[in-house]
Amino acid sequence: AASPKRLERLYLNENPLGADGVRAIAEGLALNGNLRHLWLSRTGAGPAGAEALADALKSRKCRLQALDFWENGAGAAGAEALAAALHGQTSLVTLELRGNGMGDAGARAFARMMPKNAPLGTLDLLNNSISSEGRSSLQAGLASSSANPYLVLFEDGIGPHQQHTSWEAKGRANAP
């Protein structure tokens, strides 16, 4: 007998799911330990969708390894919920949150998370209205993190389609 197929990757970018649709996906994520990669960029999730995903990430059954959540308007509240959910979380290694308007409050939340989350290898916070104060918080979080994640940020003075990474600051051209 053939073994049953398991859904490990789900690509839903640019579908108008809204907060309710993302909440339904998150409820399934909390119950299903098979999904490893989830793409939910530009779905209109807002802060409520980000908070629902944060709740799912706290589930012991959730084994998600990569979450792409670009341009969903998560704001500071959504970023704070996601960062809090990652305290001690052991499976997520890539979190892409470009263009969510989290500002310095979101940056501070992720800075507090860094020392408490060793598995996270890539954190993409490009285009989130993070000021030099927020970047300083993130650099302090990186300094106290044993994981040394690949952090992607927008830097003032660099062109609009360029990025600055924590690895560049350490003399490396790109992520491992």
Secondary structure, 3 states (H helix, E strand, C coil): CCCCCCCCEEECCCCCCHHHHHHHHHHHHHHCCCCCEEECCCCCCHHHHHHHHHHHHCCCCCCCCEEECCCCCCHHHHHHHHHHHCCCCCCCCEEECCCCCCHHHHHHHHHHHHHHCCCCCEEECCCCCCCHHHHHHHHHHHHCCCCCCEEEECCCCCCCCCCEEHHHHCCCCCCC
